[in-house]
Amino acid sequence: MNDKDLFENGCFSPEWTSETPEEPLARVNSPAKFKDKETLLQELREIKQRMQEIRAREWHLAKLLEFHHQQLAKE
């Protein structure tokens, strides 16, 4: 029988009482890598610029779609 069959039949494997090892604290508390203020501001400017480009494309596509629907309605 495998462990699944033992569990489904109400039996537990002999290892069920053993404790699982915990992760070492050094791994959990690893030092964080921080960016300086100028780097973060530059990244923020790039994100804002990208958002403006996306909004402009979205507006352009909306106008094209509106034009397309108006031309189809006239036919």
C-alpha positions in Angstrom: 0.0 0.0 0.0 1.2 3.5 -0.7 0.7 6.5 1.6 -2.5 7.6 -0.1 -4.1 4.2 0.4 -3.1 4.2 4.0 -4.5 7.6 4.6 -7.8 6.8 2.9 -8.1 3.7 5.0 -7.7 5.6 8.2 -4.1 4.5 8.8 -1.2 6.9 9.2 2.3 6.4 8.0 4.9 5.9 10.7 6.3 9.3 9.8 3.2 11.2 10.7 4.5 12.2 14.1 7.8 13.5 12.8 8.2 17.2 12.7 9.0 19.0 9.5 12.2 21.0 9.5 11.7 24.8 9.5 13.5 27.1 7.1 16.6 28.7 8.4 16.1 32.2 9.7 19.1 33.5 7.7 17.2 32.6 4.5 14.0 34.3 5.6 15.7 37.5 6.9 17.9 38.0 3.8 18.9 41.7 3.4 16.7 43.6 1.0 18.2 45.5 -1.9 16.9 49.0 -1.9 17.1 51.5 -4.8 18.0 55.1 -4.3 15.6 57.9 -4.7 16.7 59.1 -8.1 16.4 55.6 -9.6 12.9 55.2 -8.2 11.9 58.7 -9.5 13.3 57.8 -13.0 11.3 54.5 -13.0 8.2 56.4 -12.0 8.7 58.9 -14.8 9.1 56.0 -17.3 5.9 54.4 -16.0 3.9 57.7 -16.3 5.3 58.2 -19.8 4.2 54.6 -20.8 0.8 55.2 -19.3 0.4 58.4 -21.4 1.4 56.5 -24.5 -1.1 53.8 -23.8 -3.9 56.3 -23.2 -3.1 58.0 -26.4 -3.2 54.7 -28.3 -6.5 53.9 -26.6 -8.0 57.2 -27.6 -6.8 56.8 -31.2 -8.3 53.3 -31.4 -11.6 54.5 -29.9 -11.8 57.2 -32.6 -11.0 54.7 -35.3 -13.6 52.3 -34.0 -16.2 55.2 -33.8 -15.4 56.2 -37.4 -15.6 52.6 -38.5 -19.1 52.1 -36.9 -20.3 55.4 -38.5 -19.2 54.4 -41.9 -20.9 51.0 -41.6 -24.1 52.6 -40.4 -24.3 54.8 -43.5 -24.2 51.8 -45.9 
